[in-house]
Amino acid sequence: MYSVSFTGYRPEKMPFPNEEHPLCLALKKRLREEIEKLVK
């Protein structure tokens, strides 16, 4: 069994005003794509 953890900025420290901001959405999309590639 494998496990993974993420470290980094806390949500309130991110440079976007909210989770619907275009840059936040782009970051989430990119993270999802990279994680899905690594899981396969």
C-alpha distance matrix in Angstrom:
0.0 3.8 6.9 10.5 13.9 17.3 20.5 24.1 27.1 27.4 28.7 32.2 32.3 31.6 34.8 35.0 37.0 34.6 31.5 33.9 35.4 35.1 33.5 30.8 30.2 30.1 27.5 25.2 25.7 25.0 21.8 20.6 21.6 19.9 16.5 16.9 17.8 14.8 12.3 14.3
3.8 0.0 3.8 6.9 10.5 13.9 17.1 20.5 23.7 24.3 25.6 29.1 29.0 28.2 31.3 31.8 34.0 31.7 28.8 31.2 32.4 32.1 30.2 27.6 27.3 27.0 24.3 22.2 22.9 21.8 18.6 17.8 18.9 16.8 13.5 14.5 15.3 12.0 10.2 12.9
6.9 3.8 0.0 3.8 7.0 10.5 13.7 17.2 20.2 20.7 22.1 25.6 25.5 24.9 28.2 28.7 30.8 28.6 25.8 28.4 29.6 29.7 27.7 24.9 24.9 24.9 21.9 19.9 21.1 20.2 16.6 16.2 17.9 15.8 12.4 14.2 15.5 12.3 10.9 14.2
10.5 6.9 3.8 0.0 3.8 6.9 10.2 13.6 16.7 17.5 19.0 22.4 22.1 21.4 24.6 25.3 27.6 25.6 23.0 25.7 26.6 26.6 24.4 21.7 22.0 21.9 18.7 17.0 18.5 17.3 13.7 13.9 15.8 13.4 10.4 12.9 14.2 11.2 10.7 14.4
13.9 10.5 7.0 3.8 0.0 3.8 6.7 10.3 13.3 13.9 15.7 19.0 18.7 18.3 21.7 22.6 24.7 23.0 20.7 23.8 24.5 24.9 22.6 19.8 20.6 20.7 17.2 15.8 18.0 16.9 13.2 14.1 16.5 14.3 11.6 14.7 16.2 13.5 13.5 17.3
17.3 13.9 10.5 6.9 3.8 0.0 3.8 6.8 9.8 10.9 12.7 16.0 15.3 14.8 18.0 19.1 21.4 20.0 17.9 21.1 21.4 21.9 19.3 16.6 17.8 17.8 14.2 13.3 15.8 14.6 11.0 12.8 15.3 13.1 11.2 14.7 16.2 14.0 14.7 18.4
20.5 17.1 13.7 10.2 6.7 3.8 0.0 3.7 7.1 8.7 11.3 14.1 12.8 12.9 16.3 18.0 20.3 19.5 18.1 21.4 21.3 22.1 19.2 16.7 18.7 18.7 14.9 14.7 17.6 16.3 13.1 15.5 17.9 15.6 14.3 18.0 19.2 17.2 18.2 21.9
24.1 20.5 17.2 13.6 10.3 6.8 3.7 0.0 3.7 6.5 9.2 11.5 9.6 9.7 12.9 15.0 17.5 17.2 16.3 19.6 19.0 19.9 16.7 14.6 17.1 17.1 13.4 13.9 17.1 15.7 13.1 16.0 18.3 16.4 15.8 19.5 20.6 19.1 20.5 24.0
27.1 23.7 20.2 16.7 13.3 9.8 7.1 3.7 0.0 3.8 6.3 8.0 5.9 6.4 9.8 11.9 14.1 14.2 14.0 17.4 16.6 18.0 15.0 12.8 15.9 16.3 12.9 13.7 17.2 16.3 14.2 17.1 19.6 18.3 17.9 21.4 22.8 21.7 23.1 26.5
27.4 24.3 20.7 17.5 13.9 10.9 8.7 6.5 3.8 0.0 3.8 5.5 5.3 6.8 10.6 11.8 13.1 12.8 12.7 16.4 16.3 18.3 15.9 13.2 16.1 17.4 14.3 14.3 18.0 18.0 15.7 18.0 21.0 20.1 19.3 22.5 24.5 23.4 24.2 27.7
28.7 25.6 22.1 19.0 15.7 12.7 11.3 9.2 6.3 3.8 0.0 3.8 5.4 5.4 8.9 9.0 9.9 9.0 9.0 12.8 12.8 15.2 13.4 10.4 13.2 15.1 12.5 12.3 16.1 16.7 14.8 16.8 19.9 19.7 19.1 21.9 24.2 23.7 24.4 27.6
32.2 29.1 25.6 22.4 19.0 16.0 14.1 11.5 8.0 5.5 3.8 0.0 3.8 5.6 8.3 8.7 8.6 9.0 10.4 13.8 13.5 16.3 14.6 12.2 15.4 17.3 15.1 15.4 19.1 19.7 18.2 20.3 23.4 23.2 22.7 25.6 27.8 27.3 28.1 31.4
32.3 29.0 25.5 22.1 18.7 15.3 12.8 9.6 5.9 5.3 5.4 3.8 0.0 3.8 6.5 8.5 9.8 10.9 12.3 15.4 14.2 16.5 14.0 12.2 15.8 16.9 14.4 15.5 19.1 19.0 17.6 20.3 23.0 22.3 22.3 25.5 27.1 26.6 27.8 31.1
31.6 28.2 24.9 21.4 18.3 14.8 12.9 9.7 6.4 6.8 5.4 5.6 3.8 0.0 3.8 5.6 8.1 9.0 9.7 12.6 11.1 12.9 10.3 8.6 12.3 13.2 10.9 12.3 15.7 15.6 14.7 17.5 19.9 19.6 19.9 22.9 24.5 24.3 25.8 28.7
34.8 31.3 28.2 24.6 21.7 18.0 16.3 12.9 9.8 10.6 8.9 8.3 6.5 3.8 0.0 3.8 6.8 9.0 10.5 12.4 9.8 11.4 8.8 8.5 12.3 12.8 11.3 13.5 16.4 16.3 16.3 19.1 21.1 21.0 22.0 24.7 26.1 26.3 28.0 30.7
35.0 31.8 28.7 25.3 22.6 19.1 18.0 15.0 11.9 11.8 9.0 8.7 8.5 5.6 3.8 0.0 3.8 5.5 7.3 8.8 6.3 8.7 7.1 6.5 9.9 11.3 10.7 12.3 15.0 15.8 16.1 18.3 20.4 21.0 21.9 24.2 25.9 26.6 27.9 30.4
37.0 34.0 30.8 27.6 24.7 21.4 20.3 17.5 14.1 13.1 9.9 8.6 9.8 8.1 6.8 3.8 0.0 3.8 7.3 8.4 6.8 10.2 9.9 9.0 11.8 14.0 13.7 14.7 17.4 18.8 18.9 20.7 23.1 24.0 24.5 26.7 28.7 29.4 30.4 33.0
34.6 31.7 28.6 25.6 23.0 20.0 19.5 17.2 14.2 12.8 9.0 9.0 10.9 9.0 9.0 5.5 3.8 0.0 3.8 5.5 5.7 9.4 9.7 7.6 9.7 12.7 12.5 12.5 15.3 17.2 17.1 18.3 21.0 22.3 22.4 24.3 26.7 27.4 28.1 30.6
31.5 28.8 25.8 23.0 20.7 17.9 18.1 16.3 14.0 12.7 9.0 10.4 12.3 9.7 10.5 7.3 7.3 3.8 0.0 3.8 5.5 8.3 8.8 5.7 6.9 10.3 10.1 9.2 12.0 14.3 14.1 14.8 17.7 19.2 19.1 20.7 23.3 24.2 24.7 27.1
33.9 31.2 28.4 25.7 23.8 21.1 21.4 19.6 17.4 16.4 12.8 13.8 15.4 12.6 12.4 8.8 8.4 5.5 3.8 0.0 3.8 6.3 8.4 6.6 6.3 9.8 11.0 10.4 12.1 14.8 15.5 15.8 18.2 20.2 20.6 21.7 24.2 25.6 26.1 28.1
35.4 32.4 29.6 26.6 24.5 21.4 21.3 19.0 16.6 16.3 12.8 13.5 14.2 11.1 9.8 6.3 6.8 5.7 5.5 3.8 0.0 3.8 5.6 5.3 6.3 8.7 10.0 10.7 12.4 14.4 15.5 16.6 18.5 20.2 21.2 22.6 24.6 26.1 27.0 29.0
35.1 32.1 29.7 26.6 24.9 21.9 22.1 19.9 18.0 18.3 15.2 16.3 16.5 12.9 11.4 8.7 10.2 9.4 8.3 6.3 3.8 0.0 3.8 5.5 5.1 6.1 8.6 9.9 10.5 12.3 14.2 15.3 16.5 18.4 20.0 21.1 22.7 24.5 25.8 27.4
33.5 30.2 27.7 24.4 22.6 19.3 19.2 16.7 15.0 15.9 13.4 14.6 14.0 10.3 8.8 7.1 9.9 9.7 8.8 8.4 5.6 3.8 0.0 3.8 5.4 5.0 6.2 8.7 9.8 10.5 12.2 14.2 15.4 16.5 18.3 19.9 21.2 22.7 24.3 26.2
30.8 27.6 24.9 21.7 19.8 16.6 16.7 14.6 12.8 13.2 10.4 12.2 12.2 8.6 8.5 6.5 9.0 7.6 5.7 6.6 5.3 5.5 3.8 0.0 3.8 5.4 5.1 6.2 8.6 9.9 10.5 12.3 14.3 15.4 16.4 18.3 20.1 21.2 22.4 24.6
30.2 27.3 24.9 22.0 20.6 17.8 18.7 17.1 15.9 16.1 13.2 15.4 15.8 12.3 12.3 9.9 11.8 9.7 6.9 6.3 6.3 5.1 5.4 3.8 0.0 3.8 5.4 5.1 6.2 8.6 9.9 10.6 12.3 14.4 15.4 16.5 18.5 20.1 21.1 22.9
30.1 27.0 24.9 21.9 20.7 17.8 18.7 17.1 16.3 17.4 15.1 17.3 16.9 13.2 12.8 11.3 14.0 12.7 10.3 9.8 8.7 6.1 5.0 5.4 3.8 0.0 3.8 5.5 5.1 6.2 8.6 9.9 10.6 12.4 14.2 15.4 16.7 18.6 20.1 21.6
27.5 24.3 21.9 18.7 17.2 14.2 14.9 13.4 12.9 14.3 12.5 15.1 14.4 10.9 11.3 10.7 13.7 12.5 10.1 11.0 10.0 8.6 6.2 5.1 5.4 3.8 0.0 3.8 5.4 5.2 6.1 8.5 9.9 10.6 12.2 14.2 15.5 16.6 18.3 20.3
25.2 22.2 19.9 17.0 15.8 13.3 14.7 13.9 13.7 14.3 12.3 15.4 15.5 12.3 13.5 12.3 14.7 12.5 9.2 10.4 10.7 9.9 8.7 6.2 5.1 5.5 3.8 0.0 3.8 5.5 5.1 6.1 8.6 10.0 10.5 12.1 14.3 15.4 16.3 18.5
25.7 22.9 21.1 18.5 18.0 15.8 17.6 17.1 17.2 18.0 16.1 19.1 19.1 15.7 16.4 15.0 17.4 15.3 12.0 12.1 12.4 10.5 9.8 8.6 6.2 5.1 5.4 3.8 0.0 3.8 5.5 5.2 6.2 8.7 10.0 10.6 12.4 14.4 15.4 16.9
25.0 21.8 20.2 17.3 16.9 14.6 16.3 15.7 16.3 18.0 16.7 19.7 19.0 15.6 16.3 15.8 18.8 17.2 14.3 14.8 14.4 12.3 10.5 9.9 8.6 6.2 5.2 5.5 3.8 0.0 3.8 5.4 5.1 6.2 8.6 9.9 10.7 12.5 14.3 15.8
21.8 18.6 16.6 13.7 13.2 11.0 13.1 13.1 14.2 15.7 14.8 18.2 17.6 14.7 16.3 16.1 18.9 17.1 14.1 15.5 15.5 14.2 12.2 10.5 9.9 8.6 6.1 5.1 5.5 3.8 0.0 3.8 5.5 5.2 6.1 8.5 9.9 10.7 12.2 14.5
20.6 17.8 16.2 13.9 14.1 12.8 15.5 16.0 17.1 18.0 16.8 20.3 20.3 17.5 19.1 18.3 20.7 18.3 14.8 15.8 16.6 15.3 14.2 12.3 10.6 9.9 8.5 6.1 5.2 5.4 3.8 0.0 3.8 5.5 5.2 6.0 8.6 10.0 10.5 12.5
21.6 18.9 17.9 15.8 16.5 15.3 17.9 18.3 19.6 21.0 19.9 23.4 23.0 19.9 21.1 20.4 23.1 21.0 17.7 18.2 18.5 16.5 15.4 14.3 12.3 10.6 9.9 8.6 6.2 5.1 5.5 3.8 0.0 3.8 5.6 5.2 6.3 8.8 10.1 11.0
19.9 16.8 15.8 13.4 14.3 13.1 15.6 16.4 18.3 20.1 19.7 23.2 22.3 19.6 21.0 21.0 24.0 22.3 19.2 20.2 20.2 18.4 16.5 15.4 14.4 12.4 10.6 10.0 8.7 6.2 5.2 5.5 3.8 0.0 3.8 5.5 5.1 6.3 8.7 10.3
16.5 13.5 12.4 10.4 11.6 11.2 14.3 15.8 17.9 19.3 19.1 22.7 22.3 19.9 22.0 21.9 24.5 22.4 19.1 20.6 21.2 20.0 18.3 16.4 15.4 14.2 12.2 10.5 10.0 8.6 6.1 5.2 5.6 3.8 0.0 3.8 5.4 5.1 6.2 8.8
16.9 14.5 14.2 12.9 14.7 14.7 18.0 19.5 21.4 22.5 21.9 25.6 25.5 22.9 24.7 24.2 26.7 24.3 20.7 21.7 22.6 21.1 19.9 18.3 16.5 15.4 14.2 12.1 10.6 9.9 8.5 6.0 5.2 5.5 3.8 0.0 3.8 5.5 5.2 6.4
17.8 15.3 15.5 14.2 16.2 16.2 19.2 20.6 22.8 24.5 24.2 27.8 27.1 24.5 26.1 25.9 28.7 26.7 23.3 24.2 24.6 22.7 21.2 20.1 18.5 16.7 15.5 14.3 12.4 10.7 9.9 8.6 6.3 5.1 5.4 3.8 0.0 3.8 5.6 5.5
14.8 12.0 12.3 11.2 13.5 14.0 17.2 19.1 21.7 23.4 23.7 27.3 26.6 24.3 26.3 26.6 29.4 27.4 24.2 25.6 26.1 24.5 22.7 21.2 20.1 18.6 16.6 15.4 14.4 12.5 10.7 10.0 8.8 6.3 5.1 5.5 3.8 0.0 3.8 5.5
12.3 10.2 10.9 10.7 13.5 14.7 18.2 20.5 23.1 24.2 24.4 28.1 27.8 25.8 28.0 27.9 30.4 28.1 24.7 26.1 27.0 25.8 24.3 22.4 21.1 20.1 18.3 16.3 15.4 14.3 12.2 10.5 10.1 8.7 6.2 5.2 5.6 3.8 0.0 3.8
14.3 12.9 14.2 14.4 17.3 18.4 21.9 24.0 26.5 27.7 27.6 31.4 31.1 28.7 30.7 30.4 33.0 30.6 27.1 28.1 29.0 27.4 26.2 24.6 22.9 21.6 20.3 18.5 16.9 15.8 14.5 12.5 11.0 10.3 8.8 6.4 5.5 5.5 3.8 0.0
